[in-house]
Amino acid sequence: MIDTVNGDVSFWHAQLGPHRPRAPLRNSISVDVCIVGAGLTGLWTAYYLKQASPAMSIVVVDQRFVGFGASGRNGGWLSAAVAGSLDRYAQRRGVDAACALQRAMIDAVDEVIRVAHDEGINADIVKGGVLRVARTPSQLLRLSKASAAARRWGDSQTTLSAESTRQRINVAGALGGSFSANGARLHPAKLVRGLADVVEAMGVAIYEATPVTAIRPHEAVTPCGTISAQFVVRATEGFTAAIPSMHRLWLPMNSSMIVTVPLPAATWDEIGWRGGETLGDSAHTFMYAQRTADGRVAVGGRGVPYRYGSRIDRNGETAPVTVAELRKVLTEFFPVLRDVPVEHAWSGVLGVPRDWCATVGLDRATGLAAAGGYVGHGVAATNLAGRTLRDLILDHDSDLIHLPWVNWRARTWEPEPLRWLGVRALYLAYRAADRAEASGRSTTSAFARVADMIAGR
Ligand SMILES: Cc1cc2nc3c(=O)[nH]c(=O)nc-3n(C[C@H](O)[C@H](O)[C@H](O)COP(=O)(O)OP(=O)(O)OC[C@H]3O[C@@H](n4cnc5c(N)ncnc54)[C@H](O)[C@@H]3O)c2cc1C
């Protein structure tokens, strides 16, 4: 039996080995654009800005290193799922605008694949689509409603019988599923590290080990010096709560993952999963998974959702109870994996706005721009955000700057202890709903409706 590595940022980074360290900022500088955060939001923004305006001086600074945050830790679902509620965007900005956002997300999936290909970033991308399974009657009902809604917004999902679901991936107890071709699986650290190299080669400076302690109009302050800039882009997602005055803006929500050792061919024969689909379920505390390029199963879920006072994990250490929960999910889905060693467990933080809707925006007067609050759907959305920030900063009147998430505002989270109590109650209720639904009922449990009320969804 091997010992499970716990933390170490993520399996994805560990698999690639130590990253090439970049120097910290050494003195105050003045540039056109300063981007805070070297995750996908920051790097896509730098990529598209530099491409559109090669003379622009752009720096990206990160408190730790490229891909330290969710971008180097995620489940590798490059999906067209909109990071927010399309209903909510439609209520405030109109149905056509919400449909346009869905279309833009579908395009973003292909755009990431195109850039990775054109720039020679090998991120193990396979466009195998997204398979969601239902393992209880109430999940099946929800899944079919969600697929019908997705079709209305323009994501052509098909519903699958139990048999055709299991022909794709042999998930134990699958009662049915839905499939969308608009999704791909990828290796997160390969994408984010590769993109950083490309951006650097274009002439963007990346400073690591440079924490930004304050963001002010036209300024980012660090212990190593102040960066004066016409535009300062905040791309700090789940870490935003640590920035002064932004404590209650986006709640840092944890998501945790485990990955198995590589599986033998005979096991894959039993599981199927030959198409590279990303796999998720329809539970309230849902799981997400991928078959990695080197033949492992990586599976994620919520774990310990939130730490009191918006405390943020450092290197992805994961509570043993969460590792055990994810192991249970893995075995329930694939009983053949009961004795397969788990090689690595890790966690990361998502940024959750109070209304669960992502946003991208610029205040031209102060030069302050930001994007994030993607909850768990940022891999493709960061690309759309990067192109949108390019157009906002360069003042291009493109279709992108009219999408409904642009300059979207949500109220702030409640102060503690209400915040902690609320999130705890939310997940207790969702877990209770999943347990109640596992008994075979065909309607969504009342616990879930209570949780939705607490969440304000
Ligand atoms: C475990 C997990 C699984 C996920 N799975 C998926 C998935 O399969 N599909 C999907 O679409 N989404 C997924 N997500 C969400 C997705 O990864 C994120 O939405 C996306 O990566 C956000 O990118 P970002 O660049 O905005 O933020 P991050 O990648 O978090 O980057 C923020 C960066 O800012 C830096 N930073 C923060 N504060 C400061 C500061 N004060 N000074 C300097 N630097 C700072 C951080 O060090 C970090 O590098 C997952 C997230 C997690 C945690």
The ligand as an ORCA input file, in Angstrom:
! r2SCAN-3c Opt
* xyz 0 1
  C     -10.277     21.636     -6.281
  C     -10.875     22.509     -7.363
  C     -11.475     21.911     -8.459
  C     -12.006     22.705     -9.485
  N     -12.456     22.103    -10.615
  C     -12.854     22.865    -11.658
  C     -13.163     22.256    -12.895
  O     -12.990     21.050    -13.081
  N     -13.630     23.058    -13.905
  C     -13.785     24.411    -13.742
  O     -14.246     25.078    -14.668
  N     -13.430     25.010    -12.582
  C     -12.940     24.282    -11.566
  N     -12.517     24.883    -10.420
  C     -12.525     26.353    -10.374
  C     -11.393     26.932    -11.240
  O     -10.207     26.229    -11.004
  C     -11.220     28.405    -10.908
  O     -12.449     29.063    -11.098
  C     -10.187     29.108    -11.768
  O      -8.993     28.377    -11.815
  C      -9.951     30.500    -11.198
  O      -8.800     31.051    -11.793
  P      -8.246     32.420    -11.242
  O      -7.041     32.734    -12.011
  O      -9.332     33.433    -11.228
  O      -7.895     32.156     -9.710
  P      -6.706     31.296     -9.084
  O      -6.267     30.228     -9.978
  O      -7.130     30.933     -7.705
  O      -5.519     32.326     -9.040
  C      -5.464     33.394     -8.150
  C      -3.985     33.711     -7.965
  O      -3.891     34.938     -7.278
  C      -2.804     34.866     -6.386
  N      -3.055     35.859     -5.358
  C      -4.112     35.883     -4.523
  N      -4.026     36.938     -3.688
  C      -2.890     37.588     -4.024
  C      -2.254     38.745     -3.524
  N      -2.766     39.455     -2.510
  N      -1.074     39.138     -4.075
  C      -0.545     38.454     -5.115
  N      -1.115     37.316     -5.614
  C      -2.276     36.908     -5.088
  C      -2.837     33.441     -5.884
  O      -1.592     33.035     -5.369
  C      -3.256     32.670     -7.118
  O      -2.151     32.180     -7.833
  C     -11.980     24.131     -9.378
  C     -11.390     24.718     -8.265
  C     -10.837     23.922     -7.263
  C     -10.197     24.594     -6.077
*
